[in-house]
Amino acid sequence: MNLDARVPSGPIDQKWSNAKFEMKLVNPANKRKYTVIVVGSGLAGGAAAATLAELGYNVLCFCFQDSPRRAHSIAAQGGINAAKNYQNDGDSIWRLFYDTVKGGDFRSREANVYRLAQVSVDIIDQCVAQGVP
C-alpha cells in the first residue's frame, strides 16, 4: 500500500505556486456542466462552497452533523490565526509556519502548513468579505 500525499516537489516556498501554474483550468463556459461536492461545512468547507456557488458552479455541501451550524469551526472559541504582519509586531509567514508545526507536535505536512501560512491573510480577508463572524 502506497500512501501518496501528492505534495508538489521543489523548494517549500514555491511548491504550491508552481503547482497552481501547472494545473489545468475549467473553461468558464463549462462550469455549469460540473457539480462540485464539498464535504464538511466548517470554515474551509463553507467558504469553498459559498465561493464556488458565487462563481456559478453547482455545489452540493455535505456535513456529518444534523445542521451545518454545528460544525467544529463554528463551535471553536479560540478563533483562527494569520500572519497579518502589523508594524513592529514581529509576525511573519515563517513564524506562523513554525508555531503551527510546533503546535502540531511536528507531525504536520510542512508544505501544506507553509502554504496555509502564506495565504492566511487572504483567508481572513475572504471570511470578512463573506460575513463570517
ABEGO torsion letter per residue (X at the ends): XBBBAGBBBEBAAAAAAAAAAABBBBBAAAAAABBBBBBEABAAAAAAAAAAAAAGBBBBBBBABABAAABAAAABAAEBBBBAGBBGAGBBAAAAAAAAAAAAGGABBAAAAAAAAAAAAAAAAAAAAAGBX
